[in-house]
Amino acid sequence: MKLTAGSAYSGMIEQYHEVNGFILALRPASIRVIGQAPVISKNIFDMVSDGQTFRIYIPSKNKFLVGPATLERHADKPIENLRPQHLVDALFWPPIPERDPVLMEEASEGNSRYYVLTLINRDSESNATQSADSGSMEWEIGRKIWFDRADLRIIRVENFSSQGKVASDVTYSNWRQTGALAYPWQITVSRPGDDYRLQIIIKKLTLNEPVAPDRFVLAQPPGTELVRVDPQQTGAPVGENPKEPQR
């Protein structure tokens, strides 16, 4: 895993060291990511999420962070915006809902040719209310899925938030056959709003194997500092310790 924080737009680009590690993921939303320092293979972080809550243990800081998986709050340091759920969304792209409108177009970049599917969101509360009141509906772009026309493999998925803002831009490359299935061995996650880009290069891959539930359990180590990163519950800013006792 290789993380780049910041961008030319923010006026800061910070390249972090490449980190070896393990990613364990289970549909629909469970994930565990362990990052290790090169050579010595010492854990530098351990984070899990079940789709509802994330937990992150950082040994070097002796801190144990807990917060909601869907937390959206921009931190001053881009690296603190990284969430386990961002990786879940990149590893498991959701199917296209049957009733959602889909537009199709052809695109090209250099010698490459693509089919691009644009998924339209139309079921938000504001849209539903507007439809009931006026008989009309404002649609928004929800997702764009890029397929390589040569083999119909997904090479890019763009996810949009409200007002057409790009929430994430994920590219997939180096597709390889793993047993009966093909999967990309290089995934790059770019999140402009969170000001970071994460490149994942897979060295070994196992698909569709049973996973014990306890593999996604991360307990707070004794003596570590508990930091809650949900200001709505604790009244504390992101990353600030509300001085709760260790549990």
N, C-alpha and C positions, 0 to 999 in steps of 0.2 A: 504494500500500500504506500502511495506517495501523495502527500497532501501539499497543496499550494494555497496559501491564504492571501486574500487581497486581490486587487486587479489594477489595471491602468486607470480605471475610472475612480477608484478610491485613493489613488496616489501611493499605494503601498503594495508591494508584492513580496511575500515571504515564503521561501521554499524550505520545507521541513525534510529531515532525513527520511530516506526510504525505510519502511518498517516491515519486517516479516510478521506473519501472524496466521490466525485461524478464523474462519467465518463459518458459523453453523446456523443454518436458516431452515425454518419449518413454516409452511403455509398454515394459517393466512398471514400471521404477523409476528411470529417469534423469531428472535435472532440473538446470537451471542458473538461478539467480536473480541478477540484477544490480540493485542499488539505486543510484539517483543523486540527488544533492542538487538541489532545485528551482532553476530559473533557469539555473544554470551547468552543469548536466548532468554534474557530476563524480562518478565512481564513489565511493560510500562503503562498499560491500561487494560482493563477488563470491563466490558459493558454488555448489558443485556436489555431486551425489551420484549414485552408480550403484546405490544400494540396498545396498551393502556398506560403503562408506567415504564420509564427507563431507569436503570441503575448503572452507575459508572464508578469503578474503583481505580484511583490513581495512586499507586504505591509511593511515588516520589514525593507527593504532597501530603500523603497520609490522609486523603480525603475520600469520602464516599458520597457521591451525588445521587439524588433521587428527584424525579420530576415526571410530569405527564408526557407521554410519547408525542402528543400533538402540540407541545409547547411551541409557540411562535413568538419569539421575542429576540430582537437583534442585540447581540452582545458587541461590545467594543472590540474584542479580540475575535477575529473570524473563526479561529480554531474552536472557540467555545460554542459556535453555532452548529457544530457537527452533532447529529443525532443518530442513534441506531436505526430509527424508522426511515431515515433517508436511504439507508442501504437496503432495507426491506423493499422499498418502493422500486429501487433499481434492479434488484435480483428477481423479484416476482412482479412483472408487469401484469396488471389486471386484464381480464377479458373485456371485449367491447360489449356493453349492455345492448340487448336485443332491440330495445325500442328507441334508443338514442339516435338522433340524426347523424349520418356520417357522409362527409364529402370526400371525393377521390380526385386526385390530380396526378399528373406526371411532372417530374422535376429532373434536372440534370446539373451536375457539377463536374466540369472537366470531361473525362471520358466515362464517368459513371452515370447511370440512369436509375431513377427511383420511382416507386409508387408512394404517394403520400396520402394517408387517411387522416382527415381532420374530424375529431369528435366534438360535437356541440353539446354544451350543458344547457338544459332548459328546465331543470326541476328544483332550482333554489327557491327559498321562501319568497324572496322579493319578486321573482319572476312569476311564481304561482299567484301571488296577490295581484300583480299587475295584469295577469291574464284574466282573472276573475272580474276585475274592475273595468277594464277597457276592451277585453276581447282580443288583445294583442299580447305578444310575448317577446321580451328581449333575450336573444340567445348570446352565449359567450363561448369562445373557444375553450375547450377543456383539455384536449390532448392532440398532439400530432404524432403519428407513427410512420416512420420511414422504412420502406422495404426495398432491398436491393432487387432490381428487376431481373438480375441474372439468376438468382437462386431463391428469391422471395424470403430471405432471412431479414430479421429486424436489425437495422444498423443505427437507429436513433429514435428516441422517444422524448418529446418535449411536453412538459406538463405546465399548464397555465393556471394562475390564480385570477382573482377578479381584475377587471379592466385590461385584460390581455397581457398581464405581466408574466414573464417566464419564471416559474417557481423552480423548475429543474430542467436540465438538458443533459440527457444520458446517452452516450454513444457506446455501441457494441461492435467489437471486432475480433478477429482471430477465432472464428467459429471452428470448433473441432467436434468430431464424433466421439461421444462418451457412451460406450455400450450401444444401445439402440437409439439414443438421443443425441442431438447436437446442441451445444451451448457455447456462448462466447467466452473466451478465456482472457479477454481484456475488456474491462468496463471502466468508463470514465464518467464520473458524476460531477456536473457543474451546477452550482446553485448561486446565481447572480445576487439574489437578495440576501443570502447568507455570506456572500463574499468569499467562497472557497471552491476549490476543485479537488476531487479525490480520484486518483487513478488506482485501479485494482488490477493486478496481473496475477492470474491464477497459475499456480505451479502444479497442483494436484486437485482433482475434482471427483467427488462421489455423488451420484444422484439417486434420489428415491430410495434411500436406505432408512430403516426405522430409527427414530431418535427418542431416547428416554426423556421424559419431561424434566427430570432433575438436571439435565444438561443446561437448562435455561434458568436455573436458580442461582442467584448471586447474593449471598448473605453479606452483611456488613462485617468486616473483620474487626475483632476486638481492638479497642484503643484508637480507632480511626475517628476522624471528625465527620459528623453527619452534616451535609449541606443540602438543603432543599432549594430547588430552583423553580419553584412555582410561587411567584409573588402573590397570586390571587388567594392562595391558602394561608400563607404565612405572613404576608405584609412586608416581606423582605425583598430587596432587589435580587436579580439573578446572580447566583454565585455567592450570596452573602449568607452567612451562617445565622439562622434564627435562634441559635443557642438551645436547640432541643437536645435532650439527653440521648445518648447512644441507645439504639434498640437492638 
